[in-house]
Amino acid sequence: MMQTQSILATDVVLVGGGHTHALVLRRWGMAPLSGVRLTLLTDLVDTPYSGMLPSYVAGRYSFDEAHIDLRPLTRFAQCGLVVDRAVGLDLARQRVLCANHPPIAYDVLSIDTGSTPATVAVPGAAEYAIAAKPVPTLLRQWQQIVEAVEANPQAPLTLGVVGGGVGGVELTLGLHERLAELLTRLGQPVSSLTLHLFHRGRELAAERNRWTRHRLERVLRSRGIHLHLDEAVVEVSLDDQTGQRIVHGSSGLTVGCDRLFWVTSAAAPTWLQTSGLSLNDKGFIQVGDTLQTLSHPNVFAAGDVATMVHHPRPKAGVFAVRQGPPLSENLRRYVRGEALKPFRPQKEFLTLIETGHGRAIASRGPFAIETSLAHRWKDHIDRKFMARFRDLPVGQMSPIPSPRLPIPPSPPPCAGCGSKVGSDALTTALGRVRQEFPAVASDAVLIGLEDPDDAAVVAVPPGLATVHTVDYFTALIDDPFLFAQIALKHCLSDLYAMGAKPHTALAIVQVPYATPAKQAEMLYQILAGTFKGLLVNDAVLIGGHTTVGSQLALGFACNGLVQPDRLLRKGGMQPGDVLILTQPLGTGTLFAADMQGQARGRWIEGAIAHMLTPNRAAADIFRAHGATACTDITGFGLAGHLLEMVQAAGVSATLRLDALPILAGATDTLAAGIVSTLQPQNLQAAKFVDPAARDHPRYPLLFDPQTAGGLLAAVPAPSAQTCLAALQGQGYGAAAVVGEVRAGTDTAWPLSL
């Protein structure tokens, strides 16, 4: 018998990575609940902090200073991370519907997705204006504008901003400050820049006091910004000749702008309209004093997406921040079955409005002042807030018991056959995945998943050989759906490296200790990812084995078919061949850093994108261009796998270390001394590497173990460039020529610079 394990019984799902949920994650990490799994569903791993956005646009903060990196935060909170966008709810079955992911089951749900600018009512606004949200889209387009000015500073530029609230005013001042500074630095007159601000009201920032409203108007006019007050924008059109956005005002005014930013009143996400939740007349979620929705007690909402029916407040970041502690507390209380605590937001709050060039307005109630001290004060407050998500108190984490959780009493879980997943959970998961994911049919499968027999039976076509491989490892990401695709690609790559086409697969699955319903849900996510991966590779799942354990783990025994005379062997490469690598290196160091909370979320997401890219097309391209040998780069690293090739072929090789494709962030984590635990063993291959290479900054990447890595192939030199072009044209954008095969059996140093 095994020692007692915590049984997963309750799923708490957070939808959206807004300020409120960021605070919930931090507080949850300080004291996680036993038996409760927390999952964050977000379409952004870097969530922008609204308080710093205007100054980021103005160039006063870096990207990392102005964004909350949710990946290390979820690691700290022991929270699963699913990067996708919510598109609906199935309240009856308690599932969140996603854009590119199977539905996510919940017992308790919290929504903090924010709002969007109201562009729908104005013809042409959605097509031709840059909405303030989603913020990443705005920032990408803003960066393009900055780069265009840097490339051609002599060209005149006209920008427009629609919306004269505090957000629109701060954005306008930030745009002007950044571009004016840039033009001055490039030796160009600021007069080449024209900014227009359109506002339907007679005064700016109507929600602020009289002094603040008038002061903001004076500041904007003093910067030469054209104000169009009492001018509602009724249409936005496109001038096909100039490419300008034509702003049509209610007075008949028309203004041409090279780019137009839309920062108007907040609108609710459209998918809420069909969600079944209690909404107000503007489509925002109605919540009570406990932040529970009025319609569903197990669904909470906070931030801009919600409206407190008894205490309505403006859509401002300060209220989202204040809701963090009470939401976190009430989620805990709900899971424990305890009485929830009401929250009453303050009526008055301090507003610090950036006016640019190191100054800000401090406004509260009828009082306001503009000074450099207010700017420094705001900078201090913002940096202190953001530091809470970077300087995580890992040493203070203390899991607390939760005796009132609905975990059924049970003896310690058994080993041996007693550790198998129950038939009900397996049947439920298979039934769902068969309905929702099409399976590849194969006449060769005589007995498979649909049959009750003890083993699968597959016919082998005459004249073909079968190629067999198996891989198995514990989960390196929190999303079972993506993990299944990564694990499957990792295993199938062995077949592609041998020149075989995948045929069938058996799955070996270990799910964490959980109630049968939770086990069924995890199996469904794993099988959904498996079916998706097999569909891309024209292979079928014919069976497998499931068990329970302390953590999620997955493997596949895969079979492929190949004509015996078309096998690719490691010993086949010839002197003069060119070595081509299809995928960048660095997963070992990046995921080692991720486990320590030291990797940027965008680095890991970039790595995952490559790890999900199938090797099928690359294998076909290599075969079409006469590849003489091939291998997949996995656990032994590039040096280890290449060493196997050169020793098998009796040749040597030259590697171009400067040409090695590298995953974003890998050089940073290696420079910090973070390597995989397998790296020291891989360094055994270092004795075959030219000692001069050891001082090269990319040297450690030679021994970095890869998960779901790319293919390394030897291609005849005359075909190398067309082969490389074909790879890049099929989505392997990082593919590169990384070396050459040379004659000789110099066993001391077969690899060199």
LUMTORBA-468696 format. One record per residue (C-alpha): chain; x negated, y, z negated. Coordinates in steps of 0.05 Angstrom, whole numbers, plus 5000, padded with zeros to 4 digits. Each point is the difference from the previous one (the first is absolute). Layout:
<rs>
c, x, y, z
A, X, Y, Z
...
</rs>
This chain:
<rs>
c, x, y, z
A, 5000, 5000, 5000
A, 4977, 5071, 5015
A, 4998, 5058, 4951
A, 5062, 5044, 4995
A, 5007, 5050, 5057
A, 5041, 5064, 5006
A, 5060, 4982, 5042
A, 5021, 5052, 5051
A, 5073, 5015, 4989
A, 5014, 5072, 5019
A, 4983, 5042, 5062
A, 4997, 5075, 4993
A, 4992, 5033, 5069
A, 4980, 5073, 5009
A, 5019, 5028, 5069
A, 4957, 5060, 5018
A, 4934, 5025, 4973
A, 5022, 5069, 4977
A, 4975, 5038, 4940
A, 5050, 4968, 4952
A, 4981, 4929, 5020
A, 4926, 5017, 4997
A, 5010, 5019, 4927
A, 5041, 4936, 4988
A, 4943, 4958, 5028
A, 4949, 5034, 4955
A, 5042, 4990, 4937
A, 5017, 4928, 5020
A, 4926, 4984, 5007
A, 4989, 5022, 4929
A, 5049, 4948, 4974
A, 5026, 4950, 5052
A, 5058, 4955, 4982
A, 4991, 4925, 4996
A, 5044, 4961, 5049
A, 5014, 5062, 5042
A, 4972, 5011, 5070
A, 4995, 5072, 5024
A, 4998, 5013, 5075
A, 4991, 5066, 5036
A, 5029, 5006, 5071
A, 4971, 5062, 5034
A, 4983, 5021, 5071
A, 4941, 5041, 4974
A, 4941, 4976, 4960
A, 4975, 5072, 4993
A, 5058, 5041, 4973
A, 4990, 5075, 5006
A, 5007, 5042, 4937
A, 5047, 5056, 5018
A, 4968, 5049, 4952
A, 4935, 4997, 5038
A, 5027, 4997, 5071
A, 4997, 5075, 5016
A, 4928, 5005, 4974
A, 4981, 4937, 5038
A, 5027, 5031, 5064
A, 4959, 5063, 4983
A, 4938, 4957, 4994
A, 4988, 5006, 4925
A, 5009, 4926, 4984
A, 4975, 4937, 5032
A, 5047, 4944, 5022
A, 4984, 4958, 4939
A, 5008, 5058, 4952
A, 5070, 5014, 5026
A, 5026, 4929, 5006
A, 5018, 4945, 4949
A, 4969, 4935, 5022
A, 5053, 4949, 4983
A, 4959, 4938, 5011
A, 4953, 5005, 4940
A, 5060, 5026, 4960
A, 5041, 4938, 5016
A, 4940, 4957, 4983
A, 4996, 5034, 4932
A, 5075, 4990, 4990
A, 4995, 4926, 5020
A, 5051, 5019, 5053
A, 5010, 4967, 5067
A, 4993, 5046, 5060
A, 5041, 4994, 5064
A, 4984, 5052, 5053
A, 5063, 5009, 5040
A, 5061, 5046, 5006
A, 5067, 4987, 4967
A, 5057, 5003, 5050
A, 5059, 4976, 4959
A, 5026, 4961, 4941
A, 5038, 4935, 4992
A, 5031, 5016, 4932
A, 5040, 4935, 4997
A, 4938, 4956, 5007
A, 4955, 5051, 4965
A, 4951, 5008, 5057
A, 4963, 5059, 5031
A, 5001, 4999, 5076
A, 4934, 5020, 5032
A, 4980, 5024, 5069
A, 4946, 4947, 5013
A, 5003, 4953, 4941
A, 5049, 4948, 4975
A, 5050, 5025, 4948
A, 4972, 5009, 4930
A, 5041, 4972, 4943
A, 5009, 5040, 4936
A, 5033, 4993, 4932
A, 4988, 5074, 4983
A, 4990, 5053, 5054
A, 4974, 5071, 4997
A, 5000, 5048, 5060
A, 4952, 5059, 5007
A, 4992, 5011, 5075
A, 5006, 5076, 5000
A, 5039, 5042, 5049
A, 4993, 5023, 5073
A, 5008, 5069, 5031
A, 5070, 5013, 5028
A, 4985, 5001, 5075
A, 5059, 4960, 5027
A, 5049, 5058, 5003
A, 4955, 5043, 5044
A, 4995, 4977, 5073
A, 4928, 4986, 5021
A, 4971, 5006, 4930
A, 4988, 4926, 4990
A, 4967, 4994, 5068
A, 4957, 5063, 5003
A, 4985, 5020, 4928
A, 4951, 4971, 4950
A, 5041, 4981, 4939
A, 4969, 5012, 4931
A, 5016, 4928, 4984
A, 4974, 4948, 5008
A, 4938, 5039, 4977
A, 4949, 4954, 5035
A, 5031, 5017, 5068
A, 4996, 5074, 4984
A, 4927, 4994, 4978
A, 4980, 4960, 5062
A, 5030, 5053, 5046
A, 4969, 5055, 4958
A, 4932, 4967, 5007
A, 5010, 4998, 5076
A, 5013, 5075, 5000
A, 4937, 5013, 4959
A, 4959, 4956, 5047
A, 5029, 5036, 5061
A, 4980, 5068, 4971
A, 4930, 4974, 4985
A, 4993, 4974, 5071
A, 5027, 5063, 5033
A, 5001, 5059, 4951
A, 5010, 5051, 5055
A, 5069, 4974, 5018
A, 5057, 5040, 4969
A, 5044, 4960, 4952
A, 5071, 5013, 4977
A, 5031, 4960, 4943
A, 5069, 5003, 4970
A, 5029, 4978, 4934
A, 5075, 4991, 4989
A, 5022, 5007, 4928
A, 4986, 5056, 4951
A, 5004, 4963, 4935
A, 4940, 4993, 4955
A, 4976, 4940, 5040
A, 5004, 5036, 5067
A, 4966, 5062, 4973
A, 4943, 4961, 4969
A, 4990, 4960, 5064
A, 4999, 5063, 5043
A, 4948, 5032, 4955
A, 4958, 4937, 5000
A, 5002, 4995, 5076
A, 4978, 5072, 5006
A, 4945, 4995, 4949
A, 4969, 4938, 5031
A, 5003, 5024, 5072
A, 4977, 5071, 4984
A, 4940, 4973, 4963
A, 4985, 4952, 5057
A, 5005, 5053, 5054
A, 4956, 5048, 4960
A, 4947, 4946, 4990
A, 5001, 4985, 5075
A, 4990, 5074, 5015
A, 5070, 5011, 5029
A, 5050, 5055, 4983
A, 5057, 4980, 4955
A, 5045, 5040, 5046
A, 5002, 4939, 5047
A, 5043, 4966, 4947
A, 5075, 5016, 4995
A, 5046, 4972, 4947
A, 5076, 5005, 4997
A, 5043, 4983, 4940
A, 5075, 4991, 5012
A, 5049, 5002, 4942
A, 5076, 4999, 5000
A, 5003, 5041, 4935
A, 4989, 5074, 4990
A, 4946, 4987, 4949
A, 4945, 4948, 4993
A, 5000, 4949, 4944
A, 5072, 5014, 4980
A, 4994, 4953, 4940
A, 4946, 5044, 4968
A, 5007, 5066, 4964
A, 5004, 5068, 5035
A, 4928, 5021, 4988
A, 4973, 4933, 5028
A, 5045, 5005, 5062
A, 4976, 5070, 5017
A, 4927, 4985, 4984
A, 4999, 4940, 5047
A, 5029, 5043, 5056
A, 4945, 5052, 4989
A, 4946, 4947, 5000
A, 5024, 4970, 5065
A, 5006, 5067, 5035
A, 4931, 5020, 4976
A, 4970, 4939, 5034
A, 5032, 5020, 5066
A, 5052, 4944, 4999
A, 5063, 5016, 5039
A, 5062, 4992, 4955
A, 5067, 4986, 5031
A, 5048, 5007, 4941
A, 5075, 4989, 5004
A, 4984, 4960, 5063
A, 5028, 4930, 5002
A, 4967, 4954, 5051
A, 5056, 4971, 5042
A, 4960, 4962, 5052
A, 4929, 4979, 5019
A, 4984, 4987, 5072
A, 4937, 4983, 5040
A, 4970, 5044, 5055
A, 4979, 4948, 5052
A, 4951, 5050, 5032
A, 4961, 5021, 4938
A, 5016, 4943, 4952
A, 5022, 5051, 4948
A, 5057, 4988, 4951
A, 5053, 5054, 5011
A, 5034, 5021, 4936
A, 5070, 5026, 5010
A, 5027, 5044, 4943
A, 5071, 5016, 4981
A, 4991, 5072, 5021
A, 4979, 4981, 5071
A, 4926, 5004, 4983
A, 4954, 4952, 5038
A, 4928, 4988, 4980
A, 4949, 4953, 5032
A, 4955, 4959, 4953
A, 4945, 4951, 5017
A, 5020, 4960, 4939
A, 5060, 5006, 4954
A, 5004, 4976, 4927
A, 5068, 4985, 4969
A, 5004, 5012, 4924
A, 5074, 5009, 4987
A, 5046, 4974, 4946
A, 4994, 4927, 4979
A, 5042, 4945, 5032
A, 5011, 4929, 4975
A, 4971, 4939, 5037
A, 5051, 4977, 5051
A, 4997, 4927, 4980
A, 5034, 5017, 4934
A, 5065, 5014, 5036
A, 5013, 4925, 5009
A, 4966, 4977, 4937
A, 5063, 4995, 4957
A, 4971, 5042, 4945
A, 5036, 5059, 4968
A, 4982, 5062, 5041
A, 5020, 5073, 4996
A, 5027, 5040, 5059
A, 4928, 5013, 5025
A, 4981, 4927, 4999
A, 4956, 5001, 4938
A, 5005, 4944, 4949
A, 5042, 5018, 4940
A, 4970, 4981, 4933
A, 5021, 5008, 4928
A, 4959, 5024, 4941
A, 4964, 4933, 4996
A, 4979, 5006, 5073
A, 5044, 4940, 5018
A, 5043, 5006, 5062
A, 5074, 5011, 4986
A, 5019, 4939, 5041
A, 4948, 4948, 4980
A, 4970, 4997, 4930
A, 4939, 4960, 5022
A, 4982, 5052, 5053
A, 4963, 5063, 4978
A, 4979, 5061, 5041
A, 4956, 5060, 4987
A, 4965, 5058, 5035
A, 5028, 5037, 5060
A, 5041, 4941, 5024
A, 5044, 5004, 4938
A, 5047, 5050, 4969
A, 5016, 5000, 4926
A, 5075, 5011, 5000
A, 5003, 5031, 4931
A, 4936, 5041, 5008
A, 4990, 5020, 5073
A, 4932, 5031, 5013
A, 4963, 5026, 5062
A, 4960, 4951, 5042
A, 4933, 5017, 4967
A, 4939, 4957, 4983
A, 5001, 5023, 4928
A, 5065, 4962, 4988
A, 4974, 4937, 5033
A, 4939, 5002, 4954
A, 5044, 5011, 4938
A, 5042, 4939, 5018
A, 4940, 4953, 4999
A, 4998, 4984, 4925
A, 5076, 4992, 4991
A, 5006, 4956, 5062
A, 4943, 4956, 4977
A, 5030, 4993, 4930
A, 5070, 4984, 5026
A, 4975, 4948, 5050
A, 4967, 4965, 4941
A, 5062, 5006, 4957
A, 5045, 4973, 5055
A, 4956, 4939, 5011
A, 5000, 4987, 4925
A, 5075, 5008, 4993
A, 4992, 5061, 4955
A, 5041, 5065, 4999
A, 4974, 5052, 5049
A, 4979, 5071, 4980
A, 5032, 5060, 5034
A, 4956, 5053, 5032
A, 5017, 5074, 5005
A, 4955, 5040, 5046
A, 4980, 5071, 4981
A, 5037, 5058, 5034
A, 4942, 5049, 5005
A, 4932, 4980, 5026
A, 4935, 5034, 5019
A, 4986, 5008, 5073
A, 4929, 5013, 5025
A, 5002, 5024, 5072
A, 4936, 5002, 5041
A, 4991, 5067, 5037
A, 4932, 4982, 5029
A, 4929, 5025, 4991
A, 4995, 4977, 4928
A, 5064, 5032, 4974
A, 5068, 4974, 4978
A, 5066, 5024, 4971
A, 5021, 4973, 4932
A, 5076, 5004, 4996
A, 5048, 4978, 4946
A, 5070, 5026, 4993
A, 5000, 5076, 5009
A, 4925, 5006, 4988
A, 4944, 4996, 5052
A, 4929, 5021, 5012
A, 4949, 4991, 5056
A, 4927, 4990, 4979
A, 4938, 4959, 5014
A, 5010, 4971, 4931
A, 5066, 4970, 5021
A, 4964, 4966, 5058
A, 4947, 4972, 4954
A, 5054, 4978, 4951
A, 5037, 4963, 5056
A, 4936, 4968, 5024
A, 4986, 4975, 4930
A, 5070, 4972, 4991
A, 4999, 4965, 5068
A, 4932, 4970, 4991
A, 5018, 4976, 4930
A, 5063, 4967, 5027
A, 4963, 4965, 5056
A, 4944, 4977, 4954
A, 5052, 4957, 4964
A, 5003, 4955, 5061
A, 4925, 4997, 5013
A, 4974, 4992, 4929
A, 5042, 4941, 4981
A, 4991, 4976, 4927
A, 4986, 4927, 5017
A, 4972, 4986, 4931
A, 5065, 5022, 4967
A, 5043, 4950, 5036
A, 5037, 4955, 4952
A, 5053, 4951, 5025
A, 5057, 4998, 4950
A, 5046, 4942, 4985
A, 5072, 5006, 5022
A, 5040, 4949, 4961
A, 5067, 5026, 5024
A, 4985, 4987, 5074
A, 5048, 4950, 5031
A, 4947, 4945, 5006
A, 5029, 4931, 4988
A, 4964, 4959, 4947
A, 4960, 4943, 5030
A, 4941, 4955, 4983
A, 4932, 5014, 5031
A, 4998, 4986, 5075
A, 4974, 4932, 5020
A, 4942, 4981, 5045
A, 4999, 4946, 5053
A, 5064, 4989, 5038
A, 5037, 5036, 4945
A, 4970, 5065, 5026
A, 5037, 4996, 5065
A, 5050, 5054, 5018
A, 5071, 4975, 4991
A, 5040, 4977, 5060
A, 5054, 5053, 4990
A, 4950, 5058, 5006
A, 4967, 4969, 5061
A, 5067, 4986, 5034
A, 5024, 5071, 4987
A, 4937, 5031, 5028
A, 4999, 4956, 5062
A, 5073, 5013, 5013
A, 4991, 5076, 4999
A, 4938, 5001, 5043
A, 5031, 4955, 5053
A, 5058, 5048, 5006
A, 4959, 5063, 5004
A, 4937, 4980, 5037
A, 5000, 4962, 5066
A, 4955, 4939, 5001
A, 4959, 4977, 5059
A, 5030, 4935, 5028
A, 4954, 4944, 5020
A, 5020, 4934, 5034
A, 4936, 4970, 4973
A, 5027, 5003, 4928
A, 5035, 4933, 4991
A, 5012, 5008, 4925
A, 4994, 5067, 4967
A, 5031, 5050, 4951
A, 5071, 4982, 5020
A, 4991, 4927, 4981
A, 5001, 4967, 4930
A, 4941, 4954, 5015
A, 4937, 4997, 4958
A, 4953, 5026, 5054
A, 5001, 5037, 5066
A, 4988, 4964, 5065
A, 4972, 5037, 5061
A, 4986, 4972, 5069
A, 4933, 5017, 5032
A, 5002, 5013, 5075
A, 4955, 4952, 5039
A, 4932, 5025, 5019
A, 4996, 5051, 4943
A, 4960, 4998, 4936
A, 5026, 5023, 4932
A, 4961, 5051, 4959
A, 5012, 5001, 4925
A, 4984, 5053, 4948
A, 5023, 5021, 4930
A, 4992, 5062, 4958
A, 5028, 5019, 4932
A, 4989, 5059, 4953
A, 5033, 5043, 4947
A, 5037, 5063, 5019
A, 4959, 5063, 5011
A, 5061, 5046, 5011
A, 5066, 5005, 4962
A, 5046, 4992, 5060
A, 5014, 4925, 5012
A, 5029, 5016, 5070
A, 4935, 5032, 5024
A, 4956, 4952, 4960
A, 5031, 4941, 5038
A, 4983, 5032, 5067
A, 4929, 5014, 4978
A, 4989, 4930, 4973
A, 5029, 4970, 5064
A, 4956, 5042, 5045
A, 4939, 4981, 4959
A, 5014, 4926, 5011
A, 5021, 5004, 5073
A, 4936, 5037, 5017
A, 4961, 4935, 4992
A, 5042, 4970, 5056
A, 4990, 5060, 5046
A, 4925, 5000, 4987
A, 4998, 4928, 5026
A, 5039, 5018, 5063
A, 5063, 4964, 4975
A, 5072, 5025, 5001
A, 5038, 4994, 4935
A, 5053, 4946, 4999
A, 5027, 4985, 4930
A, 4988, 5021, 4929
A, 5012, 4973, 4930
A, 5007, 5050, 4943
A, 4970, 4991, 4930
A, 5033, 5050, 4953
A, 4991, 5016, 4927
A, 5049, 5050, 4970
A, 4994, 5030, 4930
A, 5041, 4974, 4942
A, 5070, 5029, 5006
A, 5073, 4983, 4996
A, 5027, 4959, 5058
A, 5032, 5061, 5032
A, 4935, 5039, 4998
A, 4962, 4940, 5028
A, 5050, 4996, 5057
A, 4991, 5074, 5015
A, 4923, 4995, 5002
A, 5004, 4938, 5044
A, 5047, 5037, 5047
A, 4951, 5058, 5007
A, 4942, 4952, 5013
A, 5039, 4959, 5050
A, 5024, 5062, 5036
A, 4928, 5024, 5009
A, 4980, 4930, 5022
A, 5055, 4996, 5052
A, 4983, 5069, 5026
A, 4926, 4981, 5007
A, 5015, 4933, 5033
A, 5047, 5033, 5049
A, 4944, 5045, 5026
A, 4954, 4940, 5008
A, 5051, 4952, 5031
A, 4992, 4949, 4944
A, 5050, 4966, 4954
A, 5004, 4985, 4926
A, 5013, 4926, 4991
A, 4996, 4992, 4925
A, 4958, 5014, 4938
A, 4995, 4996, 4925
A, 5021, 5048, 4945
A, 4977, 5005, 4929
A, 5001, 5050, 4942
A, 4940, 5031, 4965
A, 4973, 5062, 4967
A, 4995, 5041, 5065
A, 5022, 5002, 5073
A, 4956, 4958, 5046
A, 5010, 4976, 5071
A, 4967, 4958, 5053
A, 5013, 4965, 5065
A, 4979, 4936, 5033
A, 5002, 5018, 5074
A, 4994, 4957, 5062
A, 4984, 5022, 5070
A, 4993, 4970, 5069
A, 4944, 5007, 5049
A, 4973, 4966, 5062
A, 4937, 4964, 4976
A, 4957, 5030, 5055
A, 5023, 5071, 4981
A, 4980, 4999, 4928
A, 4958, 5059, 4976
A, 4943, 4978, 4955
A, 4953, 5042, 4959
A, 4941, 4969, 5035
A, 5022, 5021, 5069
A, 4971, 5070, 5005
A, 4943, 5014, 5048
A, 4941, 5048, 5000
A, 5022, 5065, 5032
A, 5072, 4996, 4975
A, 5029, 5062, 4967
A, 5032, 4996, 4931
A, 5068, 5033, 4993
A, 5037, 5010, 4934
A, 5075, 5014, 5002
A, 5015, 5027, 4931
A, 4965, 5048, 4951
A, 4965, 4973, 4938
A, 5010, 5018, 4927
A, 5060, 4962, 4971
A, 4957, 4968, 4946
A, 4975, 5064, 4969
A, 5065, 5037, 5010
A, 5043, 4949, 4965
A, 4949, 4992, 4945
A, 5007, 5075, 4990
A, 5075, 4994, 5004
A, 5001, 4950, 4943
A, 4961, 5050, 4958
A, 5045, 5058, 5019
A, 4943, 5033, 5038
A, 5026, 4997, 5072
A, 5042, 5053, 5034
A, 5068, 4976, 5020
A, 4990, 5022, 5072
A, 4936, 4958, 5004
A, 5038, 4937, 4979
A, 5058, 5015, 5047
A, 4950, 5009, 5057
A, 4968, 4934, 4983
A, 5067, 4964, 4996
A, 5019, 5026, 5069
A, 4938, 4965, 5029
A, 5012, 4938, 4958
A, 5070, 4994, 5030
A, 4976, 5006, 5072
A, 5003, 4930, 5031
A, 4937, 4972, 5033
A, 5041, 4966, 5054
A, 4991, 5053, 5055
A, 4926, 5007, 4983
A, 4989, 4925, 5008
A, 5035, 5001, 5068
A, 4957, 5059, 5023
A, 4936, 4966, 4978
A, 5019, 4937, 5037
A, 5018, 5039, 5063
A, 4931, 5033, 4999
A, 4961, 4936, 4993
A, 4982, 5001, 4926
A, 4948, 4947, 4985
A, 5011, 4997, 4924
A, 5046, 5030, 4949
A, 5012, 5002, 4925
A, 5045, 5037, 4952
A, 4968, 5045, 4948
A, 5026, 4980, 4932
A, 4971, 4980, 4933
A, 4926, 4993, 5018
A, 4997, 5070, 5030
A, 4972, 5020, 5068
A, 4929, 4977, 4984
A, 5022, 4932, 4974
A, 5045, 4984, 5058
A, 4950, 5026, 5052
A, 4946, 4959, 4967
A, 5041, 4937, 5011
A, 5006, 5018, 5074
A, 4927, 5014, 5013
A, 4977, 4938, 4963
A, 5050, 4956, 5037
A, 4979, 5029, 5067
A, 4925, 5001, 4987
A, 4995, 5074, 5017
A, 4990, 5066, 4964
A, 5040, 5064, 5000
A, 4991, 5074, 4994
A, 5052, 5040, 4962
A, 5013, 5074, 5011
A, 5016, 5022, 4929
A, 5018, 5070, 5023
A, 5053, 4971, 5045
A, 5036, 4958, 4947
A, 5073, 5022, 4994
A, 5017, 5017, 4928
A, 5066, 5008, 4963
A, 5014, 5069, 4973
A, 4975, 5005, 4928
A, 4954, 4939, 5002
A, 4937, 5043, 5001
A, 5026, 5038, 4940
A, 5014, 4938, 4959
A, 4934, 4968, 5018
A, 4964, 5065, 4982
A, 5034, 4995, 4932
A, 4970, 4930, 4992
A, 5067, 4964, 5006
A, 4994, 4933, 5035
A, 5039, 4935, 5002
A, 4983, 4946, 4950
A, 4982, 4956, 5060
A, 4949, 5050, 5026
A, 4942, 4974, 4958
A, 5008, 4930, 5029
A, 5004, 5028, 5070
A, 4934, 5035, 4988
A, 4966, 4932, 5009
A, 5002, 5016, 5075
A, 4957, 5062, 4986
A, 4937, 4959, 5006
A, 5015, 4994, 5075
A, 5007, 5075, 5009
A, 4944, 5046, 5021
A, 4975, 5033, 4935
A, 5002, 5068, 5035
A, 5076, 4995, 5002
A, 5006, 5002, 4925
A, 4994, 5075, 4996
A, 5055, 5011, 5051
A, 5064, 5028, 4968
A, 5042, 4947, 5036
A, 4957, 4942, 4978
A, 5047, 4978, 4943
A, 5057, 4993, 5050
A, 4963, 4940, 5030
A, 5017, 4960, 4938
A, 5069, 5028, 4984
A, 5051, 4943, 5000
A, 5060, 5014, 5044
A, 5072, 4978, 4992
A, 5040, 4994, 5065
A, 4940, 5027, 5037
A, 4989, 5007, 5075
A, 4965, 4956, 5051
A, 4927, 5002, 5019
A, 4986, 4973, 5070
A, 4940, 4992, 5045
A, 5019, 5024, 5070
A, 4955, 4999, 5063
A, 4969, 5069, 5009
A, 5031, 5014, 5068
A, 5070, 4992, 4970
A, 4987, 5037, 4934
A, 5026, 5070, 5017
A, 5063, 4976, 5036
A, 5013, 4953, 4941
A, 4991, 5057, 4951
A, 5046, 5045, 5039
A, 5053, 4946, 5003
A, 4996, 4990, 4924
A, 5007, 5074, 4987
A, 5058, 5004, 5048
A, 5036, 4944, 4962
A, 4998, 5036, 4933
A, 4932, 4980, 4974
A, 4977, 5073, 4998
A, 4941, 4986, 4954
A, 4971, 4945, 5044
A, 4926, 5012, 5014
A, 4938, 4969, 5029
A, 4959, 4985, 4938
A, 4940, 4960, 5026
A, 4968, 4955, 5051
A, 4979, 4927, 5002
A, 4927, 4988, 5014
A, 4957, 4940, 5015
A, 4956, 4966, 4949
A, 5010, 4963, 4935
A, 4968, 5050, 4953
A, 5029, 4968, 4938
A, 4968, 5051, 4954
A, 5035, 5060, 5029
A, 5054, 4983, 5050
A, 5035, 5066, 4983
A, 4967, 5067, 5008
A, 5014, 5073, 5010
</rs>
